[in-house]
Amino acid sequence: MTYFKNVCLLKAPQKVDIPYGLIISDITEVCYLAGMVKDDVDTITVPVDTYSHNPLRAFKRYLSRHTADFIGLSAMTGAYSNALEYAKIAKEHGLYVVIGGYHPSALPGEVLNSPLVDAVIRGEGELTFKELINNGPSEDILGLSFKDNGRVIHNPDRALIEDLDTIPHPLREIRPKRFGNAGSDYLFDTVFTSRGCKIKCSFCSNDMVNKSWRCRSPENVIEELKMIHTTKKRKILKIWDANVLTSVDRMEKIVDLMFENDLTNFKIWTESRSTDIIKAERIMKKLHGIGLRHVSLGIESPNLETLKKIQKATSPKTCERAIEILNDYKIKVQGYFIIGHLNETVEDIKRYPEYARMAGLKQAAFMVMTPYPGTKIYEEYKRENAINSYNWDLYNNFGTVVEPNKIDLRTLKKMLAYCNGKFYGIDSSSRQRTISGTILEAIFRLINVAVIETNDDRNSRSDLKDCMFEYLHALVGNEIKDAQFRDANLLRKFGKNIIFRFYHSKGKSVDFKLSMNGSTTDLSINDSKVEADYRCVSLYLDDILNFQEHLPLQRIFSLTSRYDVARANRKKKPMIFLTLAMNRNFLASIYHLSSLLIKTVFRSAFQKRHKQFSIDQNPLEKQSQSSVAR
């Protein structure tokens, strides 16, 4: 007889995630666990969508209305405190609480110190989970750490599953409704065709859980793809192996079978090593044919010495060649970079965005060195007293938890914003083809900067504004000549020369300067200065921060996900956008954005001409002082 009969599973979200489709979890990992025990239990469910509004309240409501005796939580380091929030509710309802994933596997003793946790599943979890569900906690279950009458017992490690084909396919039908879809109908989905990695980078957690590289057979992968493929809408499929091209011959077999079975209505995102892209050049046309449209490369650093220190077996030249290959085949490539290594200087970090542009990247993700528990670099930095915070909420690739020898934390935070501003400039914004789109993209990138830093309670509001200003100031010097913006004629009614000023405080503002010449427009970004005959529209960083505070992460995730789906389904875009327009998250966001823009326009109407005010003074302060004088 099964020991636990009514099972709940959840993957805890990180305290702060960047609102981007690549980040969103499709909870495939916990669906694997469900597949292991679906015939052994009375009920198994993922009770709430953790990206929904107030998921903790929804979880509490679920437990008050349904029978459950077990909760299995999966947690990364940055999600650990969220996992404990769910554990607290579960304990209040009498459930047995088990946590697995990278963080509990690295620190099982610390996790079991919490009164909210009964057991930890270490490492690869499927077999340990199945035995625990069927037999209850005991010293006979390999890979399990648990409490027994006040004692903490750590059983021996479990060997890896060598034949991944023996693992049942993920039980996706238990997934809750998310962004309008449920179960196997998620329009974002994730597949793992292999586990582990042959390269042992010192900063990577993969080696702790998945260890050596093992793969599923091509036929087994195709069975799973058939379960989620549909011709009705083009799904965004994340093939989320550590290195999907470790075996090029195997990947080619999977691709050939996808063609044979008409499994090509995917827009595929994946990650790979640069060396593997070069090896796989001969099948790149086939990969594009099955829908590969986005590859993220772990470039990490343009500094060869840094790459050696983190045991990243590659070189800048290799990365440049991989980028060239992907660009040749019209596959978007994003580079991952990690700044803030112990021996780096500010000048070293400034090379990152310059290198990314030189290498031919159109997208880059700049992250901060994060020594995750269980990694070699965590032990190294801990020995050197280089870790300044064990607030696990900050362990999300963007929180500053390591202070380099020659850079203080405040500067490191600003350098992260600098890298994004310097890399993206206005080249990406100009793709919007409208002036309004360019300004709105700048606003949303500033919001992104604020989202990254909001989670750190060491940051004041002034610190957030400083990071936002650092992003803006990195744009200074960018210009576009003779652009043909679609909305230029509309804006020309307000004057031939317009400045959109992003205002931080006295003496700190950046101007987006528009000069309209006939049918073309020049756009340049400069430090603010007095120029006659320019209409000035002032955008205050305080107002943008207020706007960001009215945009919960769940809402941003919902909107960006639906937008990505619309881009992947161009023929169905009008219907998807119509659905989006009726979405309450969308309407609420439009309301707050409209409030920001109306406030900006109303304020600017009183300025009339830019030359009336000193650039060192907030125009509102000037008006206030004038009123007092009168």
Secondary structure, DSSP 4 states (H G I P E B T S, - for coil): --S--EEEEEEPPPSS--S-TTT----HHHHHHHHHHTTTSSEEE----TTSSSHHHHHHHHHHHS---EEEEE--GGGHHHHHHHHHHHHHTT-EEEEESHHHHH-HHHHHTSTT--EEE-SS-HHHHHHHHHH-S-TTSTTEEEEETTEEEEPPPPPP-S-GGGSPPP-GGGPPPBTTB-GGG-SEEEE-SEE--SS--TT-SHHHHT-S-EE--HHHHHHHHHHH--SSS-EEEEE--S-TTSSHHHHHHHHHHHHHTT---EEEEEEE-HHHHHHTGGGHHHHHHTTEEEEEEEEE-S-HHHHHHTT----HHHHHHHHHHHHHTT-EEEEEEEE--TT--HHHHHHHHHHHHHTT-SEEEEEE----TTSHHHHHHHHTT-B----GGGTTTTS--B--TTS-HHHHHHHHHHHHHHHHTTHHHHTT-SHHHHHHHHHHHHHHHHHHHHT-TT--HHHHHHHHHHHHHHTTT-EEEEE--TTHHHHHTT-SEEEEEEEEETTEEEEEEEEEETTEEEEEEEE----TT-EEEEEEHHHHHHHHHTS-HHHHHHHHHHHHHHHH-GGGHHHHHHHHHT-HHHHHHHHHHHHHHHHHHHHHHTT-SGGGS-TTS-HHHHHHHHHHH-
